Amino acid sequence: MSGQGLLARVRATGRLWNSALVVIDIAVVALATYAAYLARFDGSPPEPFARWIGPLAVVAAVLYVAAFALAGLYRLVLRYVGVDTLLRLLGAVVATAALLLVADLAIPLVDDVRPVPLGVLFFQALLVFLGSSGARLAARVFLYLRAVGASDGRRVLIVGAGSAGSLLLREIQARPDLGLTAVGFLDDDPALTGKTLSGVTVLGTSEDLAGIATRLGVEEIVVALPSAPRDRIRALLNAAADLGIETRVMPPLVIAKGSVSLRDLRPVEVEDLLGREPTPIDVEQVRETVAGKVVAVTGAAGSIGAELCRQIATLGPKRLLLLEVDETRLYELWLELETRAPAVAEMHICDIRDAAKLDALFAEHRPELVLHAAAYKHVPLMELEPAEAVKTNVGGTLNVVAACVTHGVSRFVLISTDKAVAPANIMGLTKRLAERVTLDATRETGLNAVAVRFGNVLGSRGSVVPIFEEQLRHGGPLTVTHPDVTRYFMTIPEAARLVLQAQAIGSAGDIFVLEMGEPVRIADLARKMIALAGVPADIEFVGLRPGEKLHETLVGGTETLLPTGRERIQRVDRVDVVEPGLGQRVHTLIDAAGKGDSQTLMKCVRQLEPTFKHMTSAHAAT
């Protein structure tokens, strides 16, 4: 039988039980009245008391049934009968017994004898409560056994035998239409192992996940630990992904509702696998660099730029200048920021390659803090279009730096990348040159500038995760360049937070590196995303793309990392080399890019980075 058909039968049975409960309650009241008299008079009520048994039973039945109806006890979803139902039943019984007591006290004595002894009313109320509550609990047990006996659905293992797991089990057992069968719990409290919740056993701890899931043929894992630390959740989800079992997770704070629905569960996202506990930052220190100031963000509608704007908007800037060439995303970001900090953000269509427009904007608005996130970042595409990478990543940075110097910007922050270290592609090379241009301006002009390097950010446009998600939506295959390729990953919010913290602690000429954790094998990431999505997709290895490395590094061969006293932020210790003529060579490079002179462009590249080998190909992968 289908889940919907089973649910219809359960509901029909529930309605029948509610109708039958009226008859049952009447019978309970009648039997309770007779039993109360027997209890009061040691099994043989004398006259004139015996003649009142029938009238009392009729009156009491009418009053009790009416009270139960008013208390909603005939509109119950019987499979949810619990303590709240019993409390309502107790209230109705007490109210009816009190009414009968008042009526009994109001009736004149007959031969100086009260027709209904007070003890009879007490025993009657007690027996009515026991009988009626027993009938309702029996209905719940019957419906539960009926649903469990008929259930042959998808086998689910629940991780977490606390309140959240218990409520989830209740929902699964009460909803046979969901087609789920809970086969067991796991919980890291060893004292719970072997115990049962609603007939389902706690089979072990999370360390036993692989063995138990395999032995029981588990088809789905639900992690019901809404308040557990993120590191623990991440470990569980990675273990589930390694098993290739579809997994869902209960978000934080769901338990506060007091109930759990299967709709509350969400699929596992890649951030769950790779994300970390939020890094604490000194918010007040960061606020001092932002509050009351005019802040400009280039590339404001990009993945990192937009998140920087969201976080800056909460820190009380005087104005937030959004500089962006993508008008649609710029307007969408402005609308979002208006709900967070009304009348703070200002939209400006501005191409960083347009030096005159930058100069005019900076002259008008006088920004005090500039975060430069605008750049071309797509490695294979920049291999095909090296001149465009130079014009934006080098020329654009030079324009922004020049505007900062001309208009007295207090602090400039360059968003850099791990690909700028020993660059093997045009994108990395141009970001490396952007760093050098920035540091040169610091030496030559006194500009207070810092650079911040980090690796891939999860979910950014054009990165591997959204590509995999799109491929999964179409059933695969997932394309991976090489079985051994690895990358560093960080969530967008974490990267933005650490950028803001780094700029707050930096001195002119500093380069900071965000600690990215352990590098992730892209093939492993693809396998986990396939498993957790429950989509039968293949992985196809397509070969390294032009300019792509197997492994990225965060520092060069002559650089070392020093602690900063801030978690996950390190300062690059390097030999500060003065580069005479750097500006002239960079301008020649930019000029060659503007003219489309690829021969001169590559000559300038070799002069600027003698070890760089251009690997361009007309067949660069997308």
N, C-alpha and C positions, 0 to 999 in steps of 0.2 A: 504493500500500500504506500502511496506517496505521502510525503510530509504534510501536504495541504489536506489530503483526505483524512489522515490521522488526526490532525488538529481539529477538523470539523467534527469528527466523532467525539473527541475529548470535550469540545465546547458543548455539543449536544448533550453529552452525559452530564456536564456541569449544570446546564439549565434544568435537566430532569432532577438532579439532586436538589437544587434550590426549591423546585416545586414540591418535591417530596419532603423537604425539611419542614414545611408548614404542617403537614400531616404528622410527621415524626414529633414535632414540638408539642402538638396537641396531645399525642399519646404520652409523651414524656411528662407533661403537666398532670395528666390524669393519673398516671402511675405514681408520680411523685406525691400527689395529694393523698392517695390511698396509703402509700408507704409511710408518709409522715404521720398519719393517724395511727398506723400500726406501731410505729416507733414510739410515739408519745404515750400510748396506752398498753405497751408491752404485748402487742399482737392482738388485742381484743377491745376495740373502742366501745364503750357502753352507750346506751341511750342517755340523754338526747343527742350525744355527739355524733353518733353514727349517721343520723339522718341528714347531717350537714356535709357529708363527704361529697355527694353528687353535686349539690348546688355550688360548693366551693370549687370543685374541679371545673365546672362549666365557666364560672366567672373568672377563675384564675387563667384558664386556657385562653379566653378572649383577651384578657389584659396582657398576658405574657406575649401572645402572638402579635398583638398590636404594638407593644413596646419593641419587640424584635424587628418588626417591619420599620418602625420609625428609626431604629438604629442602623438600618441598612443591612441587616443580617440575612435578608433573602435576595440580595443583589450581589452576593460575593462571587469573586473568581475563586472557586474553592481550592484550586491548586496553590493559591497564595495564602491560605488560612494560616495565621500565625498568632503571635502574642497580641498584636493590635486587635485582631478579631476577638480574642478571648477577653480583652479589656472592655471592648464594646458590649460583649455579651454580659459580662459581670455588671456593667453599669445599668443595662436594661433590667437585669434580674433584681438588682438592689432597688431600682426605682419602682418596679412593680410590687415587690414585697412591701416597700414602704406604703404604697397606695392601699394594698390589702390590709395592712396593719391599721392605717387610719380609718378605713371603712369598718374594720372589726371593732375598733374602739368606739366608733360612733353608733353601732347597733346596740339597742337596749338589752340589758341582761334578761335572760329567761330563767325564772326560778333562781335568781341570784347566781346564775351560771353563764359564763361567756360561751357562746355557741362554738366559736373556733378558738381553741387555746393558742396562745402566742407561740408556744413551742411547735405547734403544727406548722405555722407560717414559716418559722425558721427552718425546720427540716425540709419543708416543701421547696423553699428558695434554694437551699443547698443542693437538693436532688435535681431540681430543674437546671441549675447551672452545670452540674456534672453531666447530666444526660444530654443537654443540648450541645455543650461543647464537645462531648464525646462523639456525637453524631457528625459534627462538622469536621473534626479531626479524622474520623473514619472516612469521610468523603475525600479528604485530601489524600490520605494514604491509598485509597482505592484508585484515584486518578493517577497518582504518582506511579504505582505499580503497573497500571495499565499502559502508561506512556513508556516506562522503562522496558517493560516486557515487549513492547512493539517496536522499540527503537533499534535500528540496525544501521545508523548513519555513519558519517565520517568520524573516524576515531581521533579524539582530541586529548592531548596531554596538557594539563594546566600547571604552569610553573608559578607557585605562590599559593599557599594554603591559608592565607590570612583572610581578612574581611573581603577584600576584592575578589579573591579566588572563590570564596564561598558564595558570594552574590552572583558571580558568573556561573557557577555550577547550578545555582537555583534557576537562573534564566535558561540554561541549556535544558535542564530537566523539565521545565515548564513549557518549553516551546519545541515540541517534537517536529513541527513544520520546518525547523531549521536544518534538520537532517544531521545533527551532531550527537555524538555519544562520548561522554567524558569517561576515559578509561583509567584515569589516575591523576594524582597530584605529585609534584615535586616541591620540596621546601627545604631551605638550608638550615632550618631548626631541627637538629637530629631527634629531639624529643617528640616530634610529630610523626616520625617515620613509623608506619604500621597502624596509625590511627585512621579513622574514617570520618568523612564529612558527607552527610546525606547519602551514605552507602558507597561512597567512592574513597578508595584507600590512598593515603600518602605513601608512595612507593619508595621514596628515597630523597636524596638531595640533588642539586643541580649538577654535581659531579657525576651523577649516574645517568645523565640525560641520554648519552649516546646508546648505552646498553639497554636502558628501559624502552627508549623509543624504537629501537630495532626489534627487541623481543616482542613488543606489543603491536607492532605494525602501525605505529602512530602515523596518521596522515596530516595532522596539523598540530602545531604547538601554539599555545596562547600564553604569553608572559603577562601575568596579572600581578605586577609589582609596581603600582603607580607611584609610590614614594621612594623607590630604591634609588641609590646613586647611579648616575649615568654610566660609570665605568662597569658596574655590575651588570646593568642591562646590556651594554655593548658586548660583554663577554658571553652572555647567554645567547644573544642574537647571532653572534658569530659562530658559536657552537652549533646552533640550529641550522645556520646556513651551510656549515661544513657537512651536515648530515643530508642536505638537500631536501629538507622538509619545510613546507610552506608555514610561515609564522606570522602571527598578528600580535600586537602589543597594546596594552591598556595605557592610555596617556595619563600623566599626572593629574591629580585633583578630581578624577572621575568618581572616586569613592566618596567624595564629599556629598554627592547627591543622595547617598543612602541606597541606591539601586544601580544596577549595571545592565545595560542593554548591549546586545551584540553590535549594535550600531555605534557604540562607544569605541569599539576596537578599531584600530587602524592598521593598514599594512606597514611593514617595516620599510623605512626609508634609508637611503644610503648613509645619511647623517647618523642614523642609529648605529651603523656598523663602524663608522670611522670617527664620529664626533667624540669630543672629550668633555669632561666636566668644565663648566665655564671658568675661565681664568680670572681670578680677582684682580681688579685694577684699582688704582688710586683715583677714584672718580673726582674727588675734590681737586687733586693736582691737575687732572685733565681739564676740569671746569675752569680753572684759573687761566688756561691758555685759550679758552673759547668764550667764556661769559662776557657779554658786553662788547664783543669785538665783531668786526666785519670779517666773515670767513668766506673764502671762495673755494669751490671744488670743481676742478676740470674733469671732464668725463663723468659728470654728475649722475647720469642715468645708467651708467654701466653697473655691473654686478657689485664691484667694490665701491665705486663712487656713490651709488645709491644708498648702500648700507652706511657709509661714512656720513652721508647727509642725514639719515634717520637718527643716528646716534648724536650727531652734533646738534640737531634741532632740539634735543632734550636738555642741552647743557646751557641754554640761555644766551645764544649769540645775539648781537644787535641786529645783524642781517646775515643771511646765508645766500650767497650768490651761486646759482646752479648754472654752470657753463657746459653746454652740450650741443652737439650738432644733430642728434636724433630728436626731431621735434615731438614725435608721438610719445616716446618714452620720457622725454623731459616734462611734457604736460602731465602725464600720468603720475610721475614722481611729485610734481608740484601739488597736484590734487591730494595725494597721500599726505604730504607734509603739512598741508593746510589743516588737516584734521588733528595733527600732532601738535603743531605750534603755529597757530594762525598768524598771518601777516609777517612772518619771519623770512620765508624763502622767496627769492626772486628768480624768475626764469630769464635766461639769456641764451639765445642761439649764438653760439660762438665756436668757430673752428680754431683750434690752437695754432694752425698753420697760417692764420690771418693775424700777423703781428700788429697791424694798425687797429684791428678791432679789439685785440687784447689791451693795447695801450690805452685806447679810449675808455674801455670798461674800468680799467684800473685807475685811470685819472679821475673818473667820475665817482667811483664807489670807494676808493682807497682801502682795499682789503688789508687786513693786518696778519692774517694767517691764510696761506694758500696750500691746498692739498692737491697735488698733481696726479690724478688717476687716469687721465686720458691717454690712450695708447692703442696701437694695433698689437694684438696678442696672439693671433692665430698663426702658429708656426708654419704649416704647409702653405698657407695662402701668401704669407710674407716671402717664402722662398720663390714664389712665382712673381711677386711684385716687390722686389727689394727697394725700388725707388720710392714707393709709397710708404714703406716702413721707415726709410730714412727721413722723408719729409715730415712724417707725423712724430715718430718716436725721438728723433734727434732734433730736427728743425723745430717741431712744436715745443719740445722741452726748452730749447734755446730761446724761443719767443717768450715763453712763460717766465723763465728765469730773468730775461732782460726786462720784462714788465715789472717784475718784483724789485729788481735793482733800481729801476728808474723811479718807481713810486714808493720806495721806502717800506716794502713789506717786512714785517718783523720776523716772520718765520715761514720758510718754504719747505714742504715735505714732498719728496719724490717717491712714488710707489714703484718699486723695482721688482725684480723677479729672480728666482734661482737660475733661470736660463741666462742671466747676465754673467754668470760665473763660467770662465773658460768657454765662451759661446761657441756653439757648433751650428748655429743657424742665424739667419738674418734678423729674426725677431730678437734673439738673445744678444746679438751683436749691437743692435740699435739701442737696446735698453742698457747695455754696458756703456755705450757712448753717452747715453743720457746721464748715467751716474758720473762719468768723467766731466761732462759739461757742468753739472751741478757743483761738483767739488772744485773745479777750476774757478767757477764764479765765487765760491766761498773764499778761495785764496786771493783772487784778484780784486774783489769788490767788497769783501766783508759780509756778504749775504749770509744770514743765519739759515743755513740749509742742512737738512738731514735726508738720508735715503733709507727706505725700509724694504728689505727683500723677503719674499716668502714664495712658496710653491703654489701648487694648484689649489683653487678654492672650490669646494663642493657646490655643484649646482650653477656655477657661472656659465654664461652663454658661451657655447662652443666647446665646453670642456667634456670630458669623457662620460660623466654620469648622465647628463641630459641626452647625449647621443645613445647611450645604452638604453635608457628609458624609452626613447622613441623607437629603437629597434625592437624592444620587447613588446611594445604596443602592436607591432606588426608581425609578431611571432618569430623574430630573429632572422638570420643569425646575428650574434653580437660580434662585431669585428674588432680584433685586437691585433696590434702591430707585430708583437713578438711575445713568445711564451715567457720570457724573463724580464720584460720591461717593467720598471717600477717608477712610482711617482710619490712625492709627498702631497698630503692633502690636509686641508684645514677648512672649517666651515666659514662662510662669509661673515657672520656676526663676530666670530672670534677674531678673524683677521682684522676686521675694522676696529674692534676694541683695542687690540694690541698695537695697531698703527697709531691710534690716538694716544695710547700710553707712551709709546716710543718717542713720538714727537715732543711729548711733555717733558721727558727726561733728557732729551738730546742736546748736544752742543754743536756749534757750527762744524760741519765736515764729518759728522758721525754717520756711519752706516750701521744699521741695525739688521739683525736676522731674527725672524720669528721661528722659535723652535717648533718644528712640524711633527715631532714624534718619529715613529719608524716608517720608512718607505713602504708602500703597498704595491704588491704585484698586481698589475692590471688584470691579468688572467684570473687570479683568485677573486678579485672584485667582481668580474663578469660572472663567474660561477655562482657566487653568493647572491648576486642580484637575480639570476635566473631561478635559483632555488627559492628564494623568498617571495618572488613574484608568482610562483606556481605556474610558470609558463614553460612548456617544453621547447627550449630553444638551444641551438648549437652555438659553439664558438668557432669563429673562422679567423685564422691567423693570416694577415695580409702583408706582412713585412714592414720593417721600419720605414717611415716616411722621410722624405728629404729633410735633412737638417735635424733629425730627431735622434736623441741619445737613448741608450738603454737605461741609464741611471742619471739623475740630476744630483748636483751638489750645491750646498748653500754657501760655501766659501771657496776661494781660489787656492792654488798651491802655496802662495806666499802670504796667505791670510790665516789668522787664527781667531778663535772666538773667546771673548772675555765676558764674565758675568756682569750684569747691570744692577743686580739687587732686585730685579723685577722678574717674576716668574714668566718663563717662556719667551723672554726677550734677551738677546745677547748682542754685544757690540763687537764689530769687526776690528781686530787689531791688525793694522797694515802699515807698511812704509809709505808715508805720504810723499809721492814723487812729483816734483814740479815738472810740468810738461810745456816747455817753451814752444810757442807756435801752434799749440793745440787748437786755439780758436780759429786760426787761419785755415788749418787743415780741415776742420769741421765745416767751415763755411764753403770750402771748395767741394767737399762731399755733398753738402746740401744743394749747392748750385748744380752739380752734375746730376743729382736726382731730379731737380726741377726741369732740367733740359732733356731728361731721358737718356743721358749719355752713360750707358751701362759700363763701357770700357773705362772711362775716367772714374766712375763710381767705384768699381772694383779695385782700381789702382789706389784710390784714397783709402779704401777699406784695408788693403794690405799694408799701407803705411801706418794706419792708426792701430791695427791689430795684426801684426806680422804672422801670428800663429793661426789666424782664422783661415779655414778652408771652406769656400762656398760650395754647397752641394746641390745647387738648383737643378730641377728636372722639370721638363714639360709635362711629366705625368705625375706630379706630386699628388698624393692622396688627399682627399678632403677630410 
